[in-house]
Amino acid sequence: MNRSTQKKLGVILQYSQMALSILISFIYTPVMLRILGKSQYGIYNLSNSIISYLSLLSLGFGASYIRFYSRYKKDNDADGIKKLNGLFMIVFLVMGAVALVCGLVFSANVFIFFNESYSAEDLRIAKVLMKFMSVNLALSFPNSVFTSYVTSQEKFIFQKLLNMVKTVVSPFLTLPILLMGYGSIGMVVVTTVITVFVDITNILFCLLKLKMSFDFRKPNLHLLKEIAVFSSFIAINQIVDQINWATDKVVLGKFCISGAVAVYAIGSQINNYYLQFSTAISGVFVPQVNRIVASDESEVKKNKQLTDVFTRVGRVQFIVLILILTGFIFLGKYFILKWAGDGYENAYYVALLLIAPVTIPLIQNIGIEIQRAKNMHQFRSIVYLGMALLNVVISIFLAMKWGELGAAFGTAISLVVANGFIMNWFYHKKIGLDMFYFWGQIGKFIPALIVPIIVGIVLNIRPTTNLVGFVVRVVIYTVVYSLSFYFLGMNEFEKEQVRKILRKLKIVK
C-alpha cells in the first residue's frame, strides 16, 4: 500500500476511532460518574494529573526520533538506524525506571498533593491509584520507541486500528469491574492490563512485520548529545502542555474540594476530544514535512511546499473544528447536563473556556512539526513557557475565588496571549511560511459560517428538553453546516476529496 493511501486511510481510521470513542464515552461516562460519584472521580483525575507530570522525563526525545531517522533513511544507512534504535531504547528504559521510582515516591507522600478536606480513605485510594498509574506510565516509555518506528514507516493503518481496538475494549472490560464495586482502583488495573496487551502487540508488529532491529554496542554519545540539544526545547513544549492541561486539576485539588476537580475534569475531557480532532490529520503529515525539509530543494521552494501543506491541513482542520466549536456553543449545555448529570453544569463553561482559545493553534498544528523539522522550535518553547508560568499564577488566584471556572479562565488567558500575533509573526518572518496566504485561505470560509450561525441561534430560541429534540437539532445543524461549507467555503480540491469519500461509500456516483 502506497504512502498516499496509508495517509488517507490513516486519517479516516483516526476520525473513525475518535467518533467511536465519543460514542462509547457518551454511553460509558455517565454510568462511570454515577457509580464512582463526584468525589472518587475527582480523586481519580487528580491522581492521574499528578502522575502525568512524570511523562516529562521523556525530555522531548520521543518527538525527535523521526527527524533523526529521516536523516539515516535518506542515506540508506541501515546500520545507523539500528544504532539509533538501540540508543533510543537504552535512554527510554532508563527513563521508564526513573518514572516508576518517582511515581512510587509520590504515592508514598500523597498527602502533599491533597488538602485537609480529603479523608484518610480518599488518600488510601489515591495512593493505590498512583502506584498502578506509575507502572502504566513506566511501560509507555520503552514502547514509545516502537510507536515512533511505526510512524516513521508510515504504517498508519496498523496504528489507528490498534488504537481503535483499545478504545472499544477498555470500557467493555472496565464497566463490569465498576459494577462489581471495585471503583477507580479496578479501573486503573484494567487500564494497565490493556496497556500491556497493546504494547506487546506493537512490539511484535515492529519486530516480526517491520523487521525492526537494534544495535546496543557502543552507543553514539555524540549523537545522544545532538538529540538532547534538539529535544531540549521540545521538552519545554511538553512542560508547557503539562502546565496548561494538568496543573489546573492539581491547583483545584490543593485549594478546592474534590467536586471541583471532577467538574473541571468533565470540561477538560471535552477539550481533549477537541485536541485529538486536530492532531488526527496533522500527525500523518509528519514524515512528509521531514522529507521536504531534508530535501535538496532551495529554501524558497521548500517554504512554498511547506506553506501549501500548512494551509491545506489547516483548512481541513478549520472545517472540522469549527463545526465542533459552534455546535457545542449552541447545543453543548444540554449535552453536558444529560451526559454528566446534576452538579456538572459548570463543565459546559469550563469546556468553552478551554476549547475556544485553542482553536487558532490547533488549525496551525502542523506548524509545530515544521518547526521541529527545521530545528527552529526554540522560540515557541520560550514564549509558551512564559505563558504557562503566567497560567499557574493566574489560575491559583482565580481558582481560589471562583473554583473550576477561575482555573479554566486562567488557562484561557494564557492560551490567548501565547497563540495570537506572536506565533503567527514567527511563522511568517522566521519559519518562512506565508501567513498572509494562510489567513486569506481561512478567511474564505467566513461566508460559509453565516447560515450555520443563524440556524444555531434559531435552534436555541426554544432550548430542547428531551433527547429526541437534541438529536434532531444536532442533525439539522450538522447538515446545514456541511452543506454551507461545501457550497460556500470549500475549494474544488476539497470538494473532490468529499466526493471521493461519498463515491467509496456509494452515496454518490
ZIQUI-V545864 format. One line per field, one symbol per residue. phi: phi as a letter, one per 30 degrees, with the letter a starting at -180 (. if undefined). psi: psi as a letter, one per 20 degrees, with the letter a starting at -180 (. if undefined). A space follows every 10 residues. Layout:
phi: ???
psi: ???
This chain:
phi: .ddddedddd dedddddddd dddddeddee ddddddiddd dddedddddd ddddddddhi dedcedddde dddechcddd dddddddddd eddddddddd dddddeddbd ddccdddddd dedddddded dddddededd dddddddddd dddhcddeed ddddddddde ddddeedddd jdhdddeddd edddeddddd dddddddcdd hdbbbcdhed dddedddddd deddededde ddddcbdedd ddddcbdddd dddddddddd ddddddddde ddedcedded dddddcdddd ddddddddde dddddddded ddeddddded bdddeddddd jdjceddddd dddcdddddd dddcdddddd edddhbcdee dddddddddd eedddddddd cbiddddddd deedddddcc ddddddeddc djdddddedd dddddeeddd dedddddddc dbedbbdddd dddddedddd eddddddcbd dddddddddd dddddidbc
psi: prgggggghg gghghggggg gggghhgggh ggghghqhgh hggghgghhg hhhiiiiikj hgiighghgh ghhhjknhhh gghgggghgg ghgggggggg ghhhgghilh hhiqaiiprh hghgghgggh ghhgggghhh ghhhggghgg ghikmhgggh gghggggggg hhhgghgghi jibhghghgg gggggggggg ggghgggggi kpqqojpmpn hggggggggg ighhhgghgg ggghihhghg ghhhirrhhh ggghhghhgg hggghhhgig ghhiighggh gghirjrqhg gghgghgggg ggghgghggg hhggghghgh ihggggghgh aqijhihghg gghghghigg hhikhhhghg gghilkjggh ggghgghghh gggghgghhh gjchhgghhg ggghggghjc hghhgggghg hjqnhggghh hhhiighihg ghgggggghj gnqqjrgghg gghggggggg gggghghigq rhghghhghg ghghikhr.
